[in-house]
């Protein structure tokens, strides 16, 4: 079996390669962009199986299939779940949600082997999936917030934010210069507006950005405590039900 990984994050690609190797299989090639993949497919024999990340650094991976006819089987690797799953199921495609679990990987490969027949190619309607997924992948995340300060407006960029927190039914930004600003939104709305690669809701009260995390400490009841540079109003705790997802996020 020949295997190809298309993944723009090289550490993630290498980790997937190691997990595949544990199953006694060899990854023959790893590619990291739409442009690189198109050139490779035009010059090489196509593999039996492709592990495909949907959103690459230079565009959606579906652009590859608009340029080159691919008859390989595909297992998607994606961080997008609810909407993506609908697309995958409609097209009978295997998928793995990031972070990739080794047991799920083994099951996905087993499914591929079970449906493998001589002289039969796997037909995938990439245009249909691209159409279904176009809305969430085109989402623009918040880059700045505007807050009122008396008769003035202050613009706060994402890079200035140390955390978001809720208090007394209000939602606040705490900035790296140790100031708090009330904003007219909720943490629930912010979860949809912030880039999930950079921000994580650790509890009902806090959303934290990865760059602001100074230390992570073990805490009681299997929880974690986060130390931020300036926020000291109260302890910033990762709730127990969030710990597993939080550890996967920081990795």
ABEGO torsion letter per residue (X at the ends): XBBBBBBABAAAAAAAAAAAAAAGBBBABBBABAAAAAAAAAABBBBABBBBBABBAAEBAAAAAAABBBABBBBBBBABAAAAAAAAAAAGBBBBBOBBBAAAAAAAAAAAAAABBBGBBBBBBAAAAAAAAAAAAABBBBABBBBBBEABBBBBBAAABABBBBBGGBBBBBBAAGBBBBBBBBAAAAAAABBAAABBBABAABBBBAAABABBBBBBGGBBBBBBAABAABBBBBBAAAAAAAAAAAX
